[in-house]
């Protein structure tokens, strides 16, 4: 069953979606998005906890593109492997990460995906500046090697340990190190859980957070919002997602987010826990977000 896309805007679509499974092949993802009433989706192009680099065959590519048209998927993108660390000081790990990231970008381009989200990684030697530089070099090498429409989105991190990318200034520093010839292919993904855990108070200072984002990065760089509540408090530096309105952020910032005209056309993807409910959890959270736009619970 395909659910209706409630609260839709122009063309029958709204800006909401979810990370969906690719069990059975990437070509199954558009149908799964449509079944939860979403016209936007995020997926993995490979198993995220393995280095193995799969090749997506021509038939799967064609099937994915046809399914995307059939199910009216407006925005589709991927999240890269959890193993990638483009900020690593370990030369062998950095090169493995760079090859893996390049492979991710190649698969995205073959599938015609709009974005590839990447975590900036960890400067495990404690040298933040060098970590930022290494990350920018890795992203740049991939962009120079792989032409295409897919945009790389640097994701704000929660800031645990030696993580790189837990501040708007960190992300700006990476952007500034990417050559101008490639910089337009790079944008930002803001995860609401990560932002809150990193110390950006979306609950108590919603406007201040977005003003800081615009001042440091520019709202025009915002390519995606991961819409997640948090299991942990402000500035906890811990990355544990919770269902919308049921964590430490609560309902208020999500109500504001859904009614914020500046962000209306920015794709918003759920990465909330599915638990035993699976796709039903996504439907529940999408319904809740749409109700916030309309003023309900």
N, C-alpha and C positions, 0 to 999 in steps of 0.2 A: 504494500500500500504506500502511495506517495502522499504525504501530507500537504495541505495548502500552505502557501507562504504568507502567513498572516502579517499584517502591518506593512505590506509591501509598498514600495514607492514606484518610481517610473519603471515601465516595462514589467511590472509585476514582481519585482525583486526588492528585497531590502539588503542591508549591508552585513547581515549576520550569517555565520556559518560555524563549522566545527571541524576539528581534526577527526578524520574518518579512517577506518580500516581499509587496507588494500588486500585483505585475505582473498585469494583467488586471482590476484593480479591487479595492477593499477587501474585497469579498465573498469573495475567494479566500483571504484570510488564515487564517480558521479551519481550512480544510482543510489548509493548509500546516503549521499548528501540530500538528494531529492526526497528520500523516504523520511527524513527528519524535518522536511520543510525548509531546507537551506539551499541557497543559490551560490554560496561561497564554500570552499573547502580547503583544507590543508591535509597533506598526506606525507608518508615516508616513501621515497623511491627505492629504499633498501632496508634491510634489518638494521635498526639504529645502534645496536650493540655489537655489531660485527664489522670487521675490516673488509670482508669480501665485497668485491665490486661487481654487482650483477650488470648484465647488459639487457636492456629492454628491446625486444625484437620489433621489427617493423609492424607485424600484425597487432601486437599489444599497443603500440603507439597509435596506429590507425583506429583501433577499437576504443581507446581512451578518448581520442579527439571526437569520434562519432558519438560516444556516450555523453560527452560534455555538451555537445550541441543538442542531443536528444532531451537531456534533462535540464537544459537552460542554465548551466553553471556559468555565472558571470565572472567570478574570480576563482582561480585555482593556483595553489602553490604548495611548496614542500618545506619541511624542516630538515636540516641536515643531521648527520650522525652524531650521537652523543660522544663518540670517541674522538672526534676532531678537536685538536687543540692548536690553533694557529698562533697562540701566544707562548708556546712552550720554548724553553731555552735548550731543550734536548734536540740536537740537530736531526737525529734519526726520527724521533716522534714528530717533529715539525714537518719533515719531508713526507712522512706517511700521511700526516694530516692534510698537507697541501694537495697531495695526489688524490686523496679521498674527497676533499672539497671540490677539486676540479671535476672529478667524476660525478659528484652530486649536481654540479652546475650543468654538465653535459647532458645528464638525463633530464633535467628540468627543461633545457632548451629543446631537446628532442620531443618532449611531451607538450611543448608550447605553454609551459607554466608561467604565471605572472611574477612569482616571487620565490626566493629561496631564503628562509630564515636561518641565521647562524648565530650561535653563542660565541662571543669573542674569546672565550677560553681562560686559561690560567697561566700566569707568570710564576711558575713554581720556584723560581730563584728569588722571588720577592722584588724584582726590578720592574716596576709598573711601566716606566717609560719604554724600556726595551720590549716589554710584552706588547705594548700598544704598537710599536714599530713593526714587530714581527707579524702581528695580526694584519696590519695594513699591507705588508709585503705579500703575505699569503693570499689575501683577497685580490690584490692587484694582479698577481701572477695568474690566478684563475680567470679573471675578467679578460686579461690580455690573450689568454689561450683559447677562450670559449666565447665567440661572438654570439649574440642573440638577444631576444627581448626580455629574458628573465632578469628581474632586478634582485640584487642581493640586499637583504635587510638585516642590519646589525641589531641584535636583540639586547635590550637593557637587562642586565643580570641582577640577581638578588644580593650579590656581594660577599658570599661566603669565602673564607680563606684567602687564597691568592687570586681570586677571580678578577679578570679584567672586564671592564664594561659596566660597572655598577653605578656610573654617574653619567649625566648628560655630557659633562666635560670629557670623560673618557671616550665616549662615542664620537664627539667632535674631533678629538685628537686623532682617532683612526681615520675619520673622513678627510681631515686635512692632509694626511700622509698619502692618500690615494691620488694619483695624477688626475689633473683636471679632465683629461681625455676619457677617463673611466668613471669619474665621480658621479655623473648623472645616473649611472647604473646602480648606485648605492643609496639606500634609504634606511629608515629606522623602524623597528618593531618595538612597541612599548607593551610590556606585559604588566597588567595592573597588580598582580601578586608580587612580581619581582620589584616593581617600582615602590610599593608600600614597604616591602621587606628591606629595600635599600635605603629607606628613610624619606621617600617622597610621600608626603602626607595627603593622599587623595581624599581622606575623610575630613580632616580639619582644615586643609588649605588647598582645596581642589583648584581654585583659580590660580593660586600661586604656583602650583606644579606646572600647569599648562603655560603660564607666562614664562616660567624658567625654561621649559622645553622650547618655546618659540624663540626666546632670546638666545639660547645657546645653539640650538640645532635648526630651528625654523620649522613651523608646522607643515610647510610644503614637503619636508623630508619624511613625514610620517606616512609610511606605506601600509601599516597594519597595526591593529591592536589585538593582543591576546587578552581576552576577557575572562579573568579568573579571580575568585575570592582567595583569601589566604588563611591557612590554619594557624599562622603565627602573627604576633603583633608588629606594629610599626618598628622599623629599623632592626628587626630580628636577624637579618642576613640569612634567613632560611627560606628555601624554595619548596613550599608544600601547598599545592593548590586545594581549594575548597569550592563547593557549589556556590553559585551566585546568591549573595545575601545571607549565607549561613556561616561565614567566617569573620575574621577580624575587621574586614572592610565594611561589612553589612550592606544594607540596601542603598543608602544615600548616595555614595559616589557613582553607583551604576545607574541610578535614576538620572543623575546629572549627565552622565556620559551618554545615555540614550537620547537625551533631549538637547544635547550640545550641538548647535547648528554648525559650528566649526568642524565637527568630527562626523557629520552626518554621512558623508560619502566615503569615509575611511573604512575599509573592510574590517570586520570584527569577528575573530575566530575564538570559539570556546576550546579550552583545554582542561575543562573541569573533570573531576573524577567520574568515571562511568560505573565503578563498582560492579555489583551483580545486575544492575539495571540495563547496562549496555546503552543502546541507542535511545531507550526511554529516558535516560538521564539527560541526554542532549536535548531531547524534545522538551523536557521539564525546564531546563535552564534557558533555552531559547524562548519558550513561552513567557517565562518570568521577565526576561529582558524586554520583550515586546510589550508586555503589560506596563513596564516602567515608562516607556515612551508615551503610552496612552493615558498614564496617570493612575493606573490601577495597581494592585498588589502583584 
